[in-house]
Amino acid sequence: MNKKIISLVIFISLFCLTSLALAAGIENPLGDTKTFGDLLEKIAIGVGTLIAFLGVVMIIVAGILYLTSAGSPEKIGTAKKALMYAIAGIAIGLAAKPIVDIIKGIIGTR
């Protein structure tokens, strides 16, 4: 009987302590992001910046490939392909935010 009373007292006291735990506030880990659209926009800006930066690096790599091709048609073709893909990557990176704005308009989260 004594164990039941002690268990009951502990159980009730734990419920009393939950009000203290619920009083603690949790900060938003995403900072000032309040909506899904804002989160999507921040992700797109970050990824777009990364893609554009990698595109610039690939333009430099394509230039090095072209300079070291020594007139070989295969190596020149590889350099031209790398340059075209780098330019396409930069275009996609720069278009990331407008693409997200279009998607936000379609789903209605402006």
C-alpha positions as CSV (number, residue, x, y, z in Angstrom):
1,M,0.0,0.0,0.0
2,N,2.9,2.3,0.8
3,K,4.4,1.9,-2.7
4,K,1.1,2.8,-4.3
5,I,0.9,6.0,-2.3
6,I,4.5,7.0,-3.2
7,S,3.9,6.2,-6.8
8,L,0.8,8.3,-6.8
9,V,2.6,11.2,-5.2
10,I,5.4,11.0,-7.8
11,F,2.9,10.7,-10.7
12,I,1.0,13.8,-9.5
13,S,4.1,15.8,-8.9
14,L,5.4,15.1,-12.4
15,F,2.1,16.4,-13.8
16,C,2.6,19.6,-11.8
17,L,6.1,20.1,-13.2
18,T,4.9,19.9,-16.8
19,S,3.4,23.3,-16.6
20,L,6.9,24.6,-16.0
21,A,8.2,22.8,-19.1
22,L,5.4,24.2,-21.2
23,A,6.3,27.7,-20.2
24,A,9.6,27.6,-22.0
25,G,9.5,29.2,-25.4
26,I,11.1,27.6,-28.5
27,E,12.8,30.0,-31.0
28,N,12.2,29.6,-34.7
29,P,15.4,27.8,-36.0
30,L,14.8,29.3,-39.4
31,G,15.3,32.9,-38.2
32,D,12.8,35.3,-39.7
33,T,11.3,32.8,-42.0
34,K,7.6,32.6,-41.3
35,T,6.0,31.0,-44.3
36,F,6.8,28.0,-46.6
37,G,7.2,30.4,-49.5
38,D,9.9,32.4,-47.6
39,L,11.7,29.1,-46.8
40,L,11.5,28.0,-50.4
41,E,12.8,31.4,-51.6
42,K,15.8,31.3,-49.2
43,I,16.7,27.7,-50.3
44,A,16.5,28.7,-54.0
45,I,18.7,31.8,-53.5
46,G,21.3,29.7,-51.7
47,V,21.3,26.8,-54.2
48,G,21.2,29.3,-57.1
49,T,24.2,31.1,-55.8
50,L,26.1,27.9,-55.4
51,I,25.2,26.7,-59.0
52,A,26.2,30.1,-60.4
53,F,29.5,30.0,-58.6
54,L,30.2,26.5,-59.8
55,G,29.3,27.7,-63.3
56,V,32.0,30.4,-63.1
57,V,34.5,27.8,-61.9
58,M,33.6,25.6,-64.8
59,I,34.1,28.4,-67.3
60,I,37.7,28.7,-66.0
61,V,38.1,24.9,-66.3
62,A,36.8,25.0,-69.8
63,G,39.3,27.7,-70.7
64,I,42.1,25.6,-69.3
65,L,40.9,22.6,-71.2
66,Y,40.8,24.7,-74.4
67,L,44.3,26.1,-73.8
68,T,45.7,22.6,-73.2
69,S,44.0,20.9,-76.1
70,A,47.0,21.4,-78.4
71,G,44.8,21.4,-81.4
72,S,43.2,18.1,-80.8
73,P,39.6,18.1,-82.1
74,E,38.3,15.8,-79.4
75,K,39.8,18.0,-76.6
76,I,38.5,21.2,-78.2
77,G,35.0,19.6,-78.4
78,T,35.2,18.6,-74.7
79,A,36.2,22.2,-73.8
80,K,33.3,23.6,-75.9
81,K,30.8,21.3,-74.2
82,A,32.1,22.2,-70.8
83,L,31.7,25.9,-71.7
84,M,28.1,25.4,-72.9
85,Y,27.2,23.5,-69.8
86,A,28.8,26.1,-67.6
87,I,26.8,28.9,-69.3
88,A,23.6,26.8,-68.9
89,G,24.4,26.3,-65.2
90,I,24.9,30.0,-64.7
91,A,21.6,30.7,-66.4
92,I,19.8,28.2,-64.2
93,G,21.5,29.6,-61.1
94,L,20.4,33.1,-61.9
95,A,16.9,32.0,-62.8
96,A,16.4,30.2,-59.5
97,K,14.6,33.0,-57.6
98,P,12.3,33.9,-60.5
99,I,11.4,30.2,-60.9
100,V,10.5,30.0,-57.2
101,D,8.4,33.2,-57.6
102,I,6.5,31.6,-60.4
103,I,5.9,28.5,-58.2
104,K,4.8,30.7,-55.3
105,G,2.3,32.4,-57.5
106,I,0.9,29.1,-58.8
107,I,0.4,27.6,-55.3
108,G,-0.7,30.9,-53.8
109,T,1.8,31.5,-51.0
110,R,2.8,35.1,-51.7
